Amino acid sequence: MDIRKVTSELSLKRKIDNGTGAQREAVISILADVEKRGDQALRAYTKKFDGALLEDFRVSEEEIKRAYEQIEDSIVNIITEAAENIRDYHERMKSQSWIVTKPDGTMLGQQVTPLDAVGVYVPGGTAAYPSSVLMNVIPAQVAGVGRIVMTSPPNEKGELPAGVLVAANELGVDEIYKVGGSQAVGALAYGTETIAPVDKIVGPGNIFVALAKREVFGLVDIDAIAGPSEIVILADESAHPDEVAADLLSQAEHDRLASSILVTHSEELAYRVQKEVEQQLKTLPRRDIALASIENHGAIYVTESLEESVTVVNKLAPEHLEVVTKDPYNLLGQIRHAGAIFLGRYSSEPVGDYFAGPNHVLPTNGTAAFSSPLSVESFVKKSSIISYSEKALIENASKIAAFARLEGLEAHARAVESRFKSKGEN
């Protein structure tokens, strides 16, 4: 893990992965086929890409029952407790509709309405992600979304991971389909004989899922296109090198493209963390992935002062930021750009991944400078309410008409003036 000086080129922004030409063409072709052939296309692609020949995509009650048989009760209890923490946190961010009445009788307001239907994509592959179920489903439920659909790619036996099914069932999600990839995105966007379309698609996935979500955006809403995971640790001489190294590696093991960065003004800490990372890598089960991540996208930046460290962090705008200093709370007001901020020694990043309550679906690729985590707000829409009084229109009609004519829109002006026709006119 290289130790570097801060430069003006420092950034977490990377070129957006738009896939290869062949990948984009494949996604467009699959989406068109799903729109045209529906379930027939889903069966063909599930056999081709997942090796499973399915007649019925929907997960049955029997499959849910078998999933519970594979998961220890203690793990079910942990999933349930994590869900309670996540729900409690998200309940606190609910927006309310409001109306204000002005002295002239005009009523203005905002109506908050949950989306009708949301599709949650849960990635498959070699790992199971019940945490993705919790983090995507719960804020939608808190928002009041009426229909929540979950899709995930099956294995060759046509099965979904037991942990994923248990997590979904604990949340009361009963519309679950064994479909993955860009074909699942197409089914959620266009609808098929089995899967009714939704209004928004959320959840992470591989490059084919990401490209498909971009293609259907506009027909439906989507969440952000997630990039590789990122962690930046802002630390001073009070930090424990072994703990800092462990937290850096917690993100490095995600993906060969993940970024793990330490920012500190303590050279001693920098060198000690560098050695700790080397030692801890030796015993990691996912060593090859973590090593590639650290070598290609990891770094330790040594600054001149704590103040400069904060400036660097704000420039990076990371997905995850840990502040491990003598007084982390004193720095909180100075941090402007980070998806999630973990304060203090005991706020290790995985606490937020699984259990604390805040959402782990966070902006990546430096986009924390202008975007926010997935939240209840992601699953509602807002309508402006205008009820103008006669008194208000009498007072303001000439101003509104003048504004319309300034823009060359005569019909706009006449629409307002039509309310004040001379007596005897129809």
Secondary structure, 3 states (H helix, E strand, C coil): CCEEECCCCCCCCCCCCCCCHHHHHHHHHHHHHHHHHCHHHHHHHHHHHHCCCCCCCECCHHHHHHHHHHCCHHHHHHHHHHHHHHHHHHHCCCCCCEEEECCCCCEEEEEEEECCEEEEECCCCCCCCHHHHHHHHHHHHHHCCCEEEEECCCCCCCCCCHHHHHHHHHCCCCEEECCCHHHHHHHHHHCCCCCCCCCEEECCCCHHHHHHHHHHECCEEECCCCCCCEEEEEECCCCCHHHHHHHHHHHHCCCCCCEEEEEECCHHHHHHHHHHHHHHHCCCCCHHHHHHHHHHHCEEEECCCHHHHHHHHHHHCCCEEEEECCCHHHHHCCCCCCCEEEECCCCCHHHHHHCCCCCCCCCCCCHHHCCCCCCHHHHEEEEEEEECCHHHHHHHHHHHHHHHHHCCCHHHHHHHHHHHCCCCCC
